[in-house]
Amino acid sequence: MLLNPLSPFTFLKISSLKVTILFLLILLLKTNLLRLKGGLIGGLFALVLISGIFLSSSVALGSLAYAYNLNRKKSLENNSDNEGEYDAVAV
């Protein structure tokens, strides 16, 4: 078997290709992880925004219901106070 005089160069070519493939694979994994992380952060941000909108609308609806109940109780108290009084009617 004859020894190839350029075998060290061939070895360097192959090893450099292996390193390049490994480097590209690491970069590919990194970009996929960054996309996943960005998606998770975006999803959490959207969840916080939606829950904030839901919370603020719930508080607004509760305050409207509370004001309506106060107004209704006040009108019922005014009507109950006037039940004993009769107005004179001219015939």
Backbone hydrogen bonds, N-H to C=O, Kabsch-Sander energy under -0.5 kcal/mol:
donor,donor_aa,acceptor,acceptor_aa,energy
7,S,4,N,-1.5
10,T,6,L,-2.0
11,F,7,S,-2.5
12,L,8,P,-2.2
13,K,9,F,-2.5
14,I,10,T,-2.6
15,S,11,F,-2.6
16,S,12,L,-2.5
17,L,13,K,-2.1
18,K,14,I,-2.3
19,V,15,S,-2.2
20,T,16,S,-2.4
21,I,17,L,-2.6
22,L,18,K,-2.3
23,F,19,V,-2.6
24,L,20,T,-2.6
25,L,21,I,-2.3
26,I,22,L,-2.2
27,L,23,F,-2.2
28,L,24,L,-2.3
29,L,25,L,-2.4
30,K,26,I,-2.4
31,T,27,L,-2.4
32,N,28,L,-2.1
33,L,29,L,-2.4
34,L,30,K,-2.4
35,R,31,T,-2.4
36,L,32,N,-2.2
37,K,33,L,-2.7
38,G,34,L,-2.6
39,G,35,R,-2.3
40,L,36,L,-2.3
41,I,37,K,-2.6
42,G,38,G,-2.7
43,G,39,G,-2.4
44,L,40,L,-2.4
45,F,41,I,-2.4
46,A,42,G,-2.4
47,L,43,G,-2.2
48,V,44,L,-2.3
49,L,45,F,-2.3
50,I,46,A,-2.7
51,S,47,L,-2.5
52,G,48,V,-2.1
53,I,49,L,-2.2
54,F,50,I,-2.5
55,L,51,S,-2.5
56,S,52,G,-2.6
57,S,53,I,-2.3
58,S,54,F,-2.0
59,V,55,L,-2.3
60,A,56,S,-2.2
61,L,57,S,-2.4
62,G,58,S,-2.5
63,S,59,V,-2.3
64,L,60,A,-2.1
65,A,61,L,-2.2
66,Y,62,G,-2.3
67,A,63,S,-2.3
68,Y,64,L,-2.3
69,N,65,A,-2.3
70,L,66,Y,-2.3
71,N,67,A,-2.4
72,R,68,Y,-2.5
73,K,69,N,-2.7
74,K,70,L,-2.3
75,S,71,N,-2.2
76,L,72,R,-2.2
77,E,73,K,-2.2
78,N,74,K,-2.0
79,N,75,S,-2.0
80,S,76,L,-2.1
81,D,77,E,-1.8
82,N,78,N,-1.2
83,E,80,S,-0.5
